[in-house]
């Protein structure tokens, strides 16, 4: 049995958009490419045909994967979350590295939405796991590949 997977509204919209593009644009383009390659004759040694079939297989797999993820998604509207003052899925957290005084900001999102360059970390990442349930002003220690980070929660934002 598959359990529900948390996802923000933005993450679900991105997946739906990708799914729509794959179904309405990419899939028909591949079908046309396969038809074109078939018209060139012998399929055994037709590299265009084999490349198009491989691309078709990848796209169909991605379509199935997205449909599966969306069917098990628990979509969370961050703006509707109760302002409990605790770090929960979907919130944006401003952190201060106690050792270096460096500031950072992360939104805690689902696995498929994570993008560290955009400031979105997976709810299953070490930092997010250490922060969940904590409040502003709390200090946490996080085991990261480079060692231990000592972080202070400066602010919790419900964006």
Steps between C-alpha positions, in 0.01 A plus 500: 500500500637838401461784746421859416800714411499867605528753218448874478247650260787640291665157477174337391446770237850443362436128469162558334659743255774252414241225456292717268807585289606136480152386392407783264834588340780253564301179447357608159847618388646159581216319321570715192874427527431126516273522195767697313769247593277210390462659159877467449471122469690226683437541874780265613777742413302824526665709775233772478228246566680346798578843648137609465376176660743546788382858548140379487574247773658770719207740451236234571690404817512864611127542430422194714731624776338846513147355495595268787653784704198723449260222593676454836573867565372671812493855370559755773412868465767676706292817526225303677727342762428595861757748629622275778847652516650157434693378199270281290487384139470789257630783717803711414763511772765766543807353667820637647810282508616555858865427417537722191209743557395424141129533422299267277138453405330171408148389423423146610339319207432152363766274349418590138498874568839523669749735332775626727597777255146639529498466878263200509609200708336161525297424809718187526833687495710504818448875550121481457472198730698685768281812465153340500308580817746766616412867564657841436807548717565126533849372426553171317799286418494343156730224380600592144764342275752772595447446875260644754319831443363701788200698379263745664148549367473875445154510344220275374310633199171374357548612138 
